[in-house]
């Protein structure tokens, strides 16, 4: 029984160490990807003049990329 508990504790320590190692290795890539995406915001704009009292449809709108920090 003691040996089984020791094995379980060893596996838990190993799992914790491997999870810390994987987080350490993955974090720089995630940070770089977030830094690239942080300044870009998708904004819906009118693709053409839209008359009053007309329900919006997909053809009336388009998506434009905007840099939210610089207006």
Backbone bond lengths (Angstrom), bond angles and torsions (degrees), N, CA, C in turn:
res aa  C-N    CA-C-N  psi(-1)  N-CA   C-N-CA  omega(-1)  CA-C   N-CA-C  phi
1 X - - - 1.452 - - 1.531 111.36 -
2 X 1.327 115.63 -42.13 1.466 118.73 179.49 1.522 111.02 -64.50
3 X 1.324 115.36 -39.09 1.465 118.67 -178.82 1.531 111.08 -66.85
4 X 1.317 117.56 -36.85 1.462 120.98 177.54 1.528 110.25 -63.88
5 X 1.325 116.72 -42.30 1.463 120.05 178.43 1.520 110.56 -65.20
6 X 1.318 116.66 -36.25 1.457 120.11 179.34 1.530 110.26 -67.08
7 X 1.322 116.67 -40.02 1.469 120.60 177.06 1.526 111.05 -64.33
8 X 1.314 116.20 -42.30 1.462 119.71 179.11 1.520 110.12 -63.26
9 X 1.323 116.81 -44.19 1.468 120.16 178.79 1.523 110.31 -62.63
10 X 1.313 117.78 -39.99 1.462 121.12 177.93 1.515 112.07 -63.34
11 X 1.324 117.22 -42.00 1.461 120.73 178.18 1.529 111.06 -65.91
12 X 1.329 117.19 -38.22 1.455 119.63 178.27 1.525 111.47 -65.86
13 X 1.313 117.19 -40.54 1.464 120.76 177.66 1.527 109.92 -65.33
14 X 1.327 116.78 -43.67 1.460 120.71 178.38 1.529 111.25 -61.89
15 X 1.323 117.05 -42.63 1.465 120.75 178.63 1.523 110.56 -63.49
16 X 1.317 117.79 -41.38 1.456 121.22 179.36 1.531 110.79 -64.10
17 X 1.339 116.64 -43.95 1.460 120.43 179.19 1.525 111.93 -63.38
18 X 1.322 116.95 -42.02 1.459 120.39 178.74 1.528 111.83 -67.01
19 X 1.317 117.10 -36.63 1.466 118.88 177.73 1.527 110.84 -67.53
20 X 1.321 117.54 -38.43 1.473 120.39 176.36 1.529 110.56 -64.90
21 X 1.318 117.24 -41.80 1.463 121.22 178.94 1.531 110.92 -63.16
22 X 1.315 117.35 -44.01 1.465 119.92 -179.39 1.534 110.65 -66.68
23 X 1.324 117.73 -38.70 1.468 119.96 177.08 1.525 110.33 -63.75
24 X 1.319 117.34 -40.02 1.460 122.30 179.24 1.529 111.20 -64.02
25 X 1.325 117.10 -37.49 1.458 121.04 -178.74 1.523 112.80 -78.55
26 X 1.322 118.18 -31.29 1.460 121.99 -175.48 1.524 112.05 -87.29
27 X 1.315 118.86 -29.27 1.457 122.53 -173.85 1.536 113.87 -55.34
28 X 1.331 120.22 -45.02 1.474 118.43 179.71 1.530 113.72 -61.13
29 X 1.306 117.56 -37.41 1.471 119.99 178.92 1.522 111.31 -67.84
30 X 1.319 116.84 -40.94 1.468 120.46 179.02 1.523 109.89 -65.87
31 X 1.309 117.30 -42.02 1.468 120.92 179.49 1.532 111.06 -62.72
32 X 1.315 117.04 -41.40 1.462 120.22 179.39 1.527 110.83 -65.33
33 X 1.319 117.35 -41.55 1.460 120.55 179.51 1.526 110.66 -65.74
34 X 1.321 117.67 -40.86 1.463 120.76 178.13 1.524 111.31 -65.30
35 X 1.319 117.21 -37.48 1.464 120.49 179.79 1.525 110.77 -64.15
36 X 1.317 117.60 -36.63 1.465 120.74 178.27 1.522 111.42 -70.32
37 X 1.321 117.12 -37.01 1.458 121.12 -175.71 1.525 112.92 -86.66
38 X 1.310 118.31 -15.58 1.461 121.82 -172.07 1.527 113.09 -62.21
39 X 1.314 118.10 -38.14 1.458 120.80 -174.57 1.523 113.96 -85.22
40 X 1.294 117.84 -8.29 1.462 120.47 -176.98 1.521 110.73 -100.51
41 X 1.326 114.52 132.45 1.457 120.96 178.75 1.519 107.53 -132.66
42 X 1.316 117.28 130.80 1.457 120.72 175.48 1.519 109.70 -81.38
43 X 1.320 116.91 129.39 1.466 122.35 -177.59 1.521 108.59 -125.12
44 X 1.322 116.25 134.85 1.467 120.14 174.85 1.520 109.02 -83.69
45 X 1.316 115.93 129.26 1.467 122.02 177.65 1.524 108.51 -130.41
46 X 1.318 114.99 161.75 1.465 119.90 178.79 1.522 109.54 -73.22
47 X 1.320 117.03 129.12 1.462 122.07 178.66 1.526 110.96 -81.96
48 X 1.322 116.61 -21.09 1.464 122.79 -178.42 1.524 107.39 -155.89
49 X 1.307 118.57 164.71 1.468 119.38 176.00 1.532 110.25 -60.78
50 X 1.322 115.79 134.07 1.465 120.71 -177.35 1.521 108.08 -109.94
51 X 1.330 116.83 119.57 1.466 119.19 179.34 1.532 111.44 -66.29
52 X 1.319 115.82 155.71 1.458 120.98 176.97 1.527 110.30 -67.04
53 X 1.296 116.16 152.79 1.469 124.25 175.96 1.526 113.40 63.60
54 X 1.348 117.35 23.84 1.461 121.48 177.78 1.529 107.71 -112.63
55 X 1.325 117.56 126.57 1.465 118.71 178.01 1.532 110.76 -62.30
56 X 1.313 115.94 140.39 1.464 120.16 179.81 1.519 110.65 -69.71
57 X 1.301 115.13 140.17 1.457 122.60 174.66 1.520 108.04 -127.89
58 X 1.292 116.39 167.26 1.465 121.38 -177.75 1.521 112.21 -61.14
59 X 1.320 117.59 -32.42 1.463 120.03 -178.59 1.534 112.51 -71.01
60 X 1.340 117.40 -16.48 1.461 120.62 177.88 1.530 112.43 -80.38
61 X 1.323 117.16 -17.53 1.464 121.36 -172.53 1.519 111.79 -119.13
62 X 1.335 115.07 154.14 1.458 120.92 171.17 1.524 107.56 -142.43
63 X 1.300 115.92 161.35 1.464 121.20 -179.78 1.521 108.80 -100.90
64 X 1.315 115.10 131.58 1.459 121.30 177.32 1.527 108.12 -121.81
65 X 1.302 116.91 144.94 1.454 121.74 177.06 1.515 108.68 -86.30
66 X 1.321 116.13 134.15 1.460 120.30 -178.68 1.524 109.45 -130.15
67 X 1.312 115.80 145.47 1.449 121.62 174.49 1.517 107.23 -94.15
68 X 1.309 117.51 105.52 1.466 121.26 -171.76 1.524 113.00 -69.61
69 X 1.328 119.59 -19.82 1.453 121.04 -178.65 1.522 112.02 -79.51
70 X 1.320 117.13 -26.07 1.466 120.37 -174.67 1.520 112.60 -112.44
71 X 1.311 116.86 19.67 1.451 120.65 175.03 1.468 112.12 78.67
